Amino acid sequence: MILTDDHCHLTHELFKDQLDAVLERARQAGVKAIICSGVNVPTNREVLALAKKYGPLVRCSLGIYPVDALDIAPDATGLSRQLQHFDVDEELEFIRQHKNDIAAIGEAGLDYHWVKDAVLQKKEKENFAKVIKTAEDLKKPLVVHTRDAESDCLEMLESSTVKNVVLHCFTGRKHLVKKAADLGYYFSVPAVIEKLQHFKMVAEIASINQLLSETDGPWLSPIAGEPNEPKNVIFTVRNIAKVKKFTEEEVANNIWLNFQRVYG
């Protein structure tokens, strides 16, 4: 059974001294592809280095996390901080320069959970519009963060020409899941589907041809008290199999085909 984790953060400090062991556990579990996501200037450089060292198992996506891009302290700790002013245009140029080294652009998008101010939300939209344009120009998949901003994200994406949109950990309401599915977008379903009914609903609505598996490690662990890691994508596969009434093998094979279709 071939497994994939298309969204995790292996540069997190929790993995610092045990990355080789984490990757070995992933291999033992059948994981054949991992995409490590950057969120800001320092992490984008870290994930590039990681992909170079551990490829082809590990690939990377370069991101512009909406909160970091506003020079606001990030909501979660453990990743390298953006200490200087975040020049979005400059970083998008860096992404363009490394287009042949990356699997995707992201994560990027909108976050209204941590950003309530209307002026800052407008700035987030301006930044996201620039990211979308870059994904269009480079013809790269776009991995989208949509926290509490799902409707606005879909509206912006709908008017774009991005071919492969991956909704990472999508927590929008049922009608928005249906809308995204109708638009042909992909849903990257986290391993915490083991605990959360919402992601079972996403798996039920979306076609098997629109589903991908992720951990978002070290966050959203399906196992209490343990950091999440790529080997745990089996929880996504198991739960989708139950929802869709497929075998785990069938689900894993479909996700592998979807992964190849999106990321090449």
C-alpha positions, 0 to 999 in steps of 0.5 A: 500500500502506497501512502502519501503525506502532502502537507506537514511541517518537518522543520518544526523544532519537535522533529529537530533531533529525530527527523531520520527516525520520523522518516524511517517510520514513514518508510516502514508504514509505506509512505512514498511521498511527503511534501513539507510546507514552508510558511515564511522566509526562513522556513521556505529556505529550510524546506528547500534544504530538506527536500534536497537532502531527503528527496525524492521521499521528501519534496517541498512547497514554498508558502506565504502564510497569511498571518506571517505575511502581515508581520503578526506573530504566528498563531503556533510556535515551533517553526522558525519565526519571520523576524524581519519585515515580510516583503511578499513581492520579494518572496514571490520572486524567490518562489519564481526562481525556485519553480523547478525545485518545488512541488507546489506553492503554499501554504497560502490563503486567508485567515480570519481566525487570528486576523479580525481587523477589516483593514488587515483582512483586506491586506490578506486578500491583496497578498493572496491575490498575488500568490494566486497570480504566481501559481497561475504564471508558474502553473503550479498547484496551490495549497490553500489555508482557509481558516474562518475565511473559506467563503472568501477564499473560494470566491477568489479561487473561483475567478482564477485559472489555477488548475490544481487547488488543494484545500488543506484541512478545509473546515468550511460548512457543508455548502462550501464543501459542496461548492469546492467539490463542484469547482473540482478542487482537491481536499487534503484530509488530515489524519485527525479525521480519526477524531473529527466528524467534520472531515468524515463529512468532507470525505463523504461529499467529495469524490474519491478522485478529489481526496488527498491525505495529510498530517499537518504534523506535528499538529492535529495528531490522531494519537493523544499525547504524541506529535503527529508525523507522516506515518499517521496518514494511514488514519486518513486512509482508514477513515475514508475507506469506512466512509466510502465503503472501499478497501484501504488498498483502494483508497490508498491507490486512489490517493496515490493517483490523485497525488501524482495528478496534482503534484506530478 
